[in-house]
Amino acid sequence: MTEAESLLWEALRNNIQGYKFRRQHPIADYIADFVCLSNKLIIEVDGGYHDTEEQKADDRLRTDILNKLGFRVIRFKNEEVTTNPKEVISLIKEELNKYSI
């Protein structure tokens, strides 16, 4: 895991908002960085290689496929997680509460 992924995992692993997250979890042909299965929320933490046009297209395709499987995908850049982890956690909490079951 990257530094950003490790930092985010430390926050997610403690059942944030009462939801259990898994890391590096397979879904279809993909490995999600983090997923809350009960809320069908996938969190991706993207490094610099996600800035290329080819990777952006691959990420859009991946998100479309995961959306069709009923999952929601939110993405954060490594820098967002490492420089402002509280804001990232707040956004994740908002997303969890928005679609809580």
N, C-alpha and C positions, 0 to 999 in steps of 0.2 A: 504494500500500500504506500501511496505517496504520503508526504507529511500532512497535506490537507485531508486526505481520506482518513488517516489515523486520528486527526483532531476531531473530525466529524463523527467518526465511529465512537469515540469516547463519550460524546453527547448522546448519540442515538442508542447505544447499547443498554442504556438504563431505562428502557421503556418510556421514552419521551411521550408526554401526554397520555400515558397508559397504553401506547401502541408498541408492539414488538417489531423490531427491525432485524433483518438478516443482511449480512454482507456477502458480496461476491456470490450471489444466488442465481442459479440458472433459470431462465424463463425462455421457453422456445429455443431458438438458436443463439441466444444472447446470455451474457453474464451481467446482471445488474450490479452496480456498485453497492447500492443499498436498496432494500425493498421492505415495505410494510405490506405483507400479504393480506391482512385483514382489511386494510384500507385501499389496497390496490394502488399504492403510491411507490413509484420508483424515483430514487434520487441518484443523479449522475454527477460526478465531480470531474470536470474536464481540464486537462492540461493544455499546453500550447498547441499540440498537434491537432486539436479540434478546430483551430482557426483556419486551416486550409479549406479551400472551396470543396475539394473532394471529400474531406472528412465531414464538412458541414452537410453535404448531400447524403452521405452515409448515415449521419446522425438523424437527419429528417426522416429517412426511410425507416430506420430502426424505431424511432418514436411513433411513426404511423402504424407500424406493425404491432408494437406494444399497445398502442391505443385501441386497435381493433381487437386485441385480446382482453380489453377492459381495464388496462392499466393507465394511470396518469404518470407522466414523466416530468420532473422538474430538474433543471440543470443549474449548476453553479460552477464557476471557474475556480481553480485552485486558489488564486489570489483572493477571491471573495471569502473563502473559508478561512484562510490563514490571517487575513487582515481584519475581518469583521465577523468572527464566528457567532457572536450573539445575534446579529442581524440575520444570519443564515438560519440559525435555530428558530428565531422568531417567524421567519417566512415558512419554514417547515411546519411549525405549530399551526400557523394560519391555514395552511393547505390541509393538514390533518383534520382540523376542526371544521373546515368548509364542507368536507365530504364524510364526516364521521357517520358511522353506521349505528 
